[in-house]
Amino acid sequence: MARVSVSQMLNALVDLGRQYLDRPANGGDVAVLVERCRDLVSVHGEASGTALASEIVDAYAALPEDQKFETLCQLDAEFGPDRERIAAAAQGYIDAPDDATYRKLADAIEAPRQELFRRLNMAPGGTSEIVAMRQLLLSKLREHPEISGLERDLRHLLASWFNRGFLQFERIDWRTPAVVLEKLIAYEAVHEIHGWDDLRRRLAEDRRCFAFFHPALPDEPLIFVEVALTRGLAGQVQTLLETSPEESANEKQDTAIFYSISNCQEGLAGISFGNFLIKQVADAVKQELPEIKKFATLSPIPGFRRWLDDVLVTDTPDFLSDDDVELLNRSDWRGNEIARQQLKGVLMRLCATYLVEAKRNGKPLDPVARFHLGNGASVERINWAADLSAKGIEQSAAMMVNYLYDSDHIVSNHEAYVRDGAVARSSSVAKLLAGRD
């Protein structure tokens, strides 16, 4: 029996439901859309409700960005929390704390807009459009903090809809449909993919690429990870990217290097998939290639230079000499390899300090460090002159770091990190912190 997709089923339901709508579509301006949303949350059968949701989603998608934002603001005002109802329900629970009053309070606390978005999600393309709505809200949040409640409600709904249990784990290779491969080129966020030849290299036999997908967005990767199979730890990204398959074939590969992890959907920011993905990729590689014994990353250090500039002004470390500080405060060392080499020892120690000791609220300042250390990895090795691209030099003085995923210590590392903020590190990194190369 042929498989029927969710999209096919919803489209059929929309076609059936249109004949039951109370009135035909009559334009797509903001006021009309808000009125249709009022209609949508009233009583509707499944077919007519899906048809109306489809009309709303299609009309919203056709609006220019300013009218989309205006529509969202109107929906925020129209379908926000009912404060009087919440207060009455809260008082009812205080007076008689039983299951019935608890249910009334729970129902009252949920803003009506959550039910509205659930119904919009039934439309073909509804999930994708709701993800785009949150992306728009996130882009406006700094200027319009009053929309933060709406943004949080969308995040709450999307976190449920994109729960790990609904995600599909897939390996991507050269036989994957071109529509998905094009997305990899567009979404790569760490090391730019320079066209189809570069992509083909990244999908060669000594490489692996895996992604999570969602049934409602079948051709849209949510997140993908690129893996290189190497002998030992890789310490220089340009070499890793440029090594030919023929050169790599001569190595006895024993290590899987996660060298790029890219989140693809800005509207799903803050909804974590990466920790699940890394664990599943490691299991998939182990099963396919039992000779791979070590799993590590070659990761950027995106906040190092920013931290360094701040610390030289506000809290200069005691181990820096006056000459070190003078050199670091000169602007010419940043883009000058010879000048950077003179500062190698100092910069390596500063980088170790940043990754292991620089914290806010008990967690590392660096976002990539927080991600991997929270997953149970350890800071294994800091690599000098590891990313000589303009971005690498600007972010981290061209340094990169290997985070090691050691199956014997992942759980204990994770528990110590969560409980005490402890950062697991290798002996070589400990020596850097102590000032010994």
Backbone hydrogen bonds, N-H to C=O, Kabsch-Sander energy under -0.5 kcal/mol:
donor,donor_aa,acceptor,acceptor_aa,energy
5,S,3,R,-0.5
9,M,5,S,-2.1
10,L,6,V,-2.5
11,N,7,S,-2.5
12,A,8,Q,-2.1
13,L,9,M,-2.0
14,V,10,L,-2.6
15,D,11,N,-2.3
16,L,12,A,-2.0
17,G,13,L,-2.5
18,R,14,V,-1.6
19,Q,16,L,-0.6
20,Y,17,G,-1.8
21,L,18,R,-1.3
26,N,27,G,-0.5
33,L,29,D,-2.3
34,V,30,V,-2.4
35,E,31,A,-2.1
36,R,32,V,-2.4
37,C,33,L,-2.0
38,R,34,V,-2.0
39,D,35,E,-2.0
40,L,36,R,-2.4
41,V,37,C,-1.8
42,S,39,D,-1.1
49,G,45,G,-2.7
50,T,46,E,-2.1
51,A,47,A,-2.2
52,L,48,S,-2.4
53,A,49,G,-2.5
54,S,50,T,-2.1
55,E,51,A,-1.9
56,I,52,L,-2.4
57,V,53,A,-2.6
58,D,54,S,-2.5
59,A,55,E,-2.4
60,Y,56,I,-2.8
61,A,57,V,-2.5
62,A,58,D,-1.1
63,L,60,Y,-1.7
68,K,64,P,-2.1
69,F,65,E,-2.5
70,E,66,D,-2.1
71,T,67,Q,-2.5
72,L,68,K,-2.3
73,C,69,F,-2.3
74,Q,70,E,-2.3
75,L,71,T,-2.6
76,D,72,L,-2.3
77,A,73,C,-2.1
78,E,74,Q,-2.7
79,F,75,L,-2.8
83,R,81,P,-1.0
86,I,82,D,-2.4
87,A,83,R,-2.7
88,A,84,E,-2.3
89,A,85,R,-2.4
90,A,86,I,-2.8
91,Q,87,A,-2.3
92,G,88,A,-2.2
93,Y,89,A,-2.1
94,I,90,A,-2.2
95,D,91,Q,-2.6
96,A,92,G,-2.1
98,D,96,A,-2.0
102,Y,98,D,-2.1
103,R,99,D,-2.3
104,K,100,A,-1.9
105,L,101,T,-2.2
106,A,102,Y,-2.7
107,D,103,R,-2.6
108,A,104,K,-2.2
109,I,105,L,-2.4
110,E,106,A,-1.4
113,R,79,F,-2.1
114,Q,111,A,-1.9
115,E,111,A,-0.6
116,L,112,P,-1.9
117,F,113,R,-2.6
118,R,114,Q,-1.9
119,R,115,E,-2.0
120,L,116,L,-2.4
121,N,117,F,-1.9
122,M,119,R,-1.3
123,A,120,L,-1.6
126,G,123,A,-2.7
129,E,125,G,-2.0
130,I,126,G,-2.3
131,V,127,T,-2.3
132,A,128,S,-2.0
133,M,129,E,-2.0
134,R,130,I,-2.1
135,Q,131,V,-2.0
136,L,132,A,-2.2
137,L,133,M,-2.4
138,L,134,R,-2.8
139,S,135,Q,-1.7
140,K,136,L,-1.0
140,K,137,L,-0.8
141,L,137,L,-0.9
144,H,140,K,-2.1
147,I,144,H,-2.0
148,S,145,P,-1.8
151,E,147,I,-2.3
152,R,148,S,-2.5
153,D,149,G,-2.1
154,L,150,L,-2.2
155,R,151,E,-2.4
156,H,152,R,-2.5
157,L,153,D,-2.3
158,L,154,L,-3.0
159,A,155,R,-2.5
160,S,156,H,-1.3
161,W,157,L,-2.5
162,F,158,L,-2.6
163,N,160,S,-1.3
166,F,163,N,-2.4
167,L,163,N,-0.6
167,L,164,R,-1.1
168,Q,213,F,-3.2
169,F,167,L,-0.5
170,E,168,Q,-0.5
170,E,211,A,-2.6
172,I,209,C,-3.2
176,T,173,D,-1.9
180,V,177,P,-1.3
181,L,177,P,-1.9
182,E,178,A,-2.8
183,K,179,V,-0.7
184,L,180,V,-1.5
185,I,181,L,-1.6
186,A,182,E,-1.9
187,Y,183,K,-3.0
188,E,184,L,-1.9
194,H,192,E,-0.7
195,G,193,I,-1.5
198,D,194,H,-0.6
199,L,195,G,-2.0
200,R,196,W,-2.7
201,R,197,D,-1.9
202,R,198,D,-1.8
203,L,199,L,-0.8
203,L,200,R,-0.8
204,A,201,R,-1.5
207,R,204,A,-1.9
208,R,227,V,-2.3
210,F,225,V,-2.0
211,A,170,E,-2.6
212,F,223,I,-2.0
213,F,168,Q,-2.4
214,H,217,L,-0.6
217,L,214,H,-1.9
220,E,217,L,-1.8
222,L,212,F,-3.0
223,I,212,F,-0.8
224,F,262,S,-1.8
225,V,210,F,-2.5
226,E,260,S,-2.7
227,V,208,R,-3.2
228,A,257,I,-2.4
229,L,206,D,-2.7
230,T,228,A,-0.6
230,T,255,T,-2.7
232,G,230,T,-0.7
237,V,386,A,-2.4
238,Q,386,A,-0.7
240,L,236,Q,-2.0
241,L,237,V,-2.7
242,E,238,Q,-2.0
243,T,239,T,-1.7
248,S,244,S,-2.3
249,A,245,P,-2.0
250,N,246,E,-0.6
250,N,247,E,-1.0
251,E,248,S,-1.8
253,Q,251,E,-1.1
254,D,230,T,-2.2
255,T,230,T,-2.5
256,A,294,K,-2.8
257,I,228,A,-3.1
257,I,255,T,-0.6
258,F,256,A,-0.6
258,F,296,A,-3.0
259,Y,226,E,-1.8
259,Y,257,I,-1.0
260,S,226,E,-1.1
262,S,224,F,-2.5
263,N,261,I,-0.5
264,C,222,L,-2.8
265,Q,222,L,-0.8
266,E,264,C,-0.7
268,L,265,Q,-1.9
269,A,266,E,-1.6
271,I,268,L,-2.1
272,S,270,G,-0.7
277,L,273,F,-2.3
278,I,274,G,-2.6
279,K,275,N,-1.6
280,Q,276,F,-2.2
281,V,277,L,-2.8
282,A,278,I,-2.6
283,D,279,K,-2.0
284,A,280,Q,-2.4
285,V,281,V,-2.7
286,K,282,A,-2.4
287,Q,283,D,-2.2
288,E,284,A,-2.0
289,L,285,V,-3.5
292,I,289,L,-2.1
293,K,254,D,-2.0
293,K,291,E,-0.8
294,K,254,D,-1.9
295,F,405,Y,-0.6
296,A,256,A,-2.5
297,T,403,Y,-2.0
298,L,258,F,-1.9
299,S,401,V,-3.2
304,F,301,I,-1.6
305,R,395,Q,-2.9
307,W,303,G,-2.4
308,L,304,F,-2.9
309,D,305,R,-2.5
310,D,306,R,-1.7
311,V,307,W,-3.0
312,L,308,L,-2.0
313,V,309,D,-0.6
313,V,310,D,-0.9
314,T,310,D,-2.5
315,D,311,V,-1.5
320,L,317,P,-1.5
325,V,321,S,-2.4
326,E,322,D,-2.3
327,L,323,D,-2.4
328,L,324,D,-2.8
329,N,325,V,-1.9
330,R,327,L,-1.1
333,W,330,R,-0.6
334,R,331,S,-0.9
336,N,333,W,-0.7
337,E,335,G,-0.6
340,R,336,N,-2.5
341,Q,337,E,-2.2
342,Q,338,I,-1.5
343,L,339,A,-0.8
343,L,340,R,-0.8
344,K,341,Q,-1.5
347,L,343,L,-3.1
348,M,344,K,-2.7
349,R,345,G,-1.9
350,L,346,V,-2.6
351,C,347,L,-2.5
352,A,348,M,-2.2
353,T,349,R,-2.3
354,Y,350,L,-2.5
355,L,351,C,-2.6
356,V,352,A,-2.3
357,E,353,T,-2.4
358,A,353,T,-1.5
359,K,357,E,-0.6
360,R,363,K,-2.9
363,K,360,R,-1.8
365,L,358,A,-2.1
370,R,366,D,-2.4
371,F,367,P,-1.8
372,H,368,V,-2.3
373,L,369,A,-2.9
374,G,370,R,-1.9
375,N,371,F,-0.8
376,G,373,L,-1.5
377,A,372,H,-2.3
378,S,404,L,-1.7
379,V,424,A,-2.8
380,E,378,S,-1.0
380,E,402,N,-2.5
381,R,402,N,-1.3
383,N,381,R,-0.5
383,N,400,M,-3.4
384,W,382,I,-0.5
386,A,383,N,-0.7
386,A,398,A,-2.0
387,D,398,A,-2.3
393,I,389,S,-2.5
394,E,390,A,-2.2
395,Q,391,K,-2.5
396,S,392,G,-2.3
397,A,393,I,-1.6
398,A,392,G,-1.9
399,M,396,S,-1.9
400,M,383,N,-1.6
401,V,299,S,-2.3
402,N,381,R,-3.0
403,Y,401,V,-0.6
404,L,378,S,-2.4
404,L,402,N,-0.5
405,Y,295,F,-3.2
406,D,404,L,-0.9
407,S,405,Y,-0.7
409,H,406,D,-2.2
410,I,406,D,-1.5
413,N,409,H,-2.9
414,H,410,I,-2.6
415,E,411,V,-2.7
416,A,412,S,-2.3
417,Y,413,N,-2.2
418,V,414,H,-2.8
419,R,415,E,-2.7
420,D,416,A,-2.3
421,G,416,A,-0.5
421,G,417,Y,-1.5
422,A,416,A,-1.7
424,A,422,A,-0.6
426,S,379,V,-2.3
430,A,426,S,-2.1
431,K,427,S,-2.2
432,L,428,S,-1.7
433,L,429,V,-2.2
434,A,430,A,-1.7
435,G,431,K,-0.5
435,G,432,L,-1.1
436,R,431,K,-3.3
